[in-house]
């Protein structure tokens, strides 16, 4: 395994559709994502859902760092 397998707890953005004549407060949606941590910068992290034997990745998602509440390593990468 070339990357750490992680669990990320983060606040996703929310929206309201349709017309309204009153103020409605939006509450962030707390999300749990599990994947391979394939990239991280000071601004965002990237998780991949799948890894091929040759290192190709599929099902990638980028999460802004400001939305991340916690990252927990479930399994450390193999440094082979």
C-alpha positions as CSV (number, residue, x, y, z in Angstrom):
1,X,0.0,0.0,0.0
2,X,1.6,3.3,-1.1
3,X,-0.7,5.6,0.9
4,X,-2.2,5.8,4.4
5,X,-5.8,4.7,4.6
6,X,-7.6,7.4,6.6
7,X,-10.9,8.4,8.1
8,X,-11.7,12.1,7.7
9,X,-14.4,13.9,9.6
10,X,-15.3,17.2,7.9
11,X,-18.0,19.8,7.5
12,X,-19.5,19.8,4.0
13,X,-21.2,22.8,2.5
14,X,-25.0,22.9,2.4
15,X,-27.5,24.9,0.3
16,X,-31.2,25.6,0.2
17,X,-33.1,25.6,-3.1
18,X,-36.3,27.4,-3.9
19,X,-37.8,30.7,-2.9
20,X,-38.4,31.8,0.7
21,X,-39.7,34.9,2.5
22,X,-37.9,34.2,5.7
23,X,-34.3,33.8,6.8
24,X,-33.3,30.2,7.2
25,X,-30.0,29.2,8.8
26,X,-27.9,26.7,7.1
27,X,-26.0,24.1,9.3
28,X,-22.9,22.4,7.8
29,X,-23.4,18.7,7.2
30,X,-20.9,16.6,9.2
31,X,-19.5,13.9,6.9
32,X,-17.2,10.9,7.4
33,X,-15.1,9.9,4.4
34,X,-12.7,6.9,4.3
35,X,-10.0,6.6,1.6
36,X,-6.4,6.6,0.6
37,X,-4.6,10.0,1.4
38,X,-2.9,10.5,-1.9
39,X,-2.1,14.2,-1.6
40,X,-2.1,16.9,1.1
41,X,-1.2,20.6,1.0
42,X,-1.7,23.5,3.4
43,X,-5.0,24.2,1.6
44,X,-6.6,20.8,0.9
45,X,-6.3,17.0,1.1
46,X,-7.1,14.5,-1.6
47,X,-8.6,11.1,-0.9
48,X,-8.8,8.2,-3.5
49,X,-11.4,5.6,-3.3
50,X,-9.5,2.9,-5.2
51,X,-5.8,2.1,-5.9
52,X,-4.5,-0.1,-8.7
53,X,-1.4,-2.3,-8.3
54,X,0.6,0.1,-10.5
55,X,-0.3,3.2,-8.4
56,X,-3.1,4.6,-10.5
57,X,-6.0,6.1,-8.5
58,X,-9.7,6.3,-9.1
59,X,-12.6,8.1,-7.3
60,X,-10.6,11.1,-6.0
61,X,-12.2,13.8,-3.9
62,X,-10.6,17.1,-2.6
63,X,-11.6,18.4,0.8
64,X,-10.5,22.0,1.8
65,X,-8.4,22.0,5.0
66,X,-10.7,24.6,6.6
67,X,-13.6,22.0,6.5
68,X,-11.5,19.2,8.0
69,X,-12.3,18.5,11.7
70,X,-10.2,15.3,12.2
71,X,-8.0,12.9,10.2
72,X,-7.5,9.4,11.8
73,X,-5.0,7.0,10.2
74,X,-6.6,3.6,10.0
75,X,-3.7,1.8,8.3
76,X,-0.2,3.1,7.6
77,X,1.3,2.9,4.2
78,X,3.9,0.3,3.4
79,X,7.2,1.9,2.4
80,X,8.1,-0.7,-0.1
